[in-house]
């Protein structure tokens, strides 16, 4: 089984660079999908209260036979709970749903700049961290302006910023800003919901290296230094997405794929997104 590399975070902890995503996996399928991922070798699972499948993810980990400490688990604060007391209560509910005593990584899911004060929310995250029940705290979908407010008004630099990244949305400026401030970048929608898989540049590279276009795209993410967590409920694809460590792209391949950038999102712009479910 391939050894997944880990990346050092700014709080001294480490995170597996490849994980398994559970976005849009319905609760009735999430347990089996997570178990399949763990059987395939994944030791990093990404979920969120918004996804509605925390309970099933926790059940899969409990039934996997793996020690809790062997699986790195991320969840996220839902959009309706940004006020301090609401955030603290929501974190308690996440732990209860997962059946865990602690969480490895907890993120603010969206900044919601027109709805609430994400600085207050981040201070609540700092409180959670001080209890020891979450090892690492971070953010998701934060732009530079959102991060700068946290730097200016709070004590803790986020360890992670989970943002949409793929060959059609390379986010190089934001990724560089993250790196300059010691923040690891996690890439969601790493395959642009499949939109990049028929791209001629990626297809040509895949044919040359004897891999699928999904594998080539995921390998591009890894070689750029980002954390990535593809999602699938198909066991063959779960295995395929894990088989990324016995080949490499050339520097020219990485440059060619990066050059495909169109600033094309599959999800909402964080500056405009203020949805509360």
Secondary structure, DSSP 8 states (H G I E B T S, - for coil): -----EEE-TTS-EEESB-EE-TT--HHHHHHHHHHHHHHT--EEE--GGGT-HHHHHHHHHHSS--GGGSEEEEEE-TT--SHHHHHHHHHHHHHHHT-S-EEEEEE----TTTS-HHHHHHHHHHHHHHTSEEEEEEES--HHHHHHHHHH-S---SEEEEE-BTTB--HHHHHHHHHTT-EEEEESTTGGGTTTT-HHHHHHHHHHT--HHHHHHHHHHHTT-EE----S-HHHHHHHH--SS----HHHHHHHHTT-----SS--TTT-----
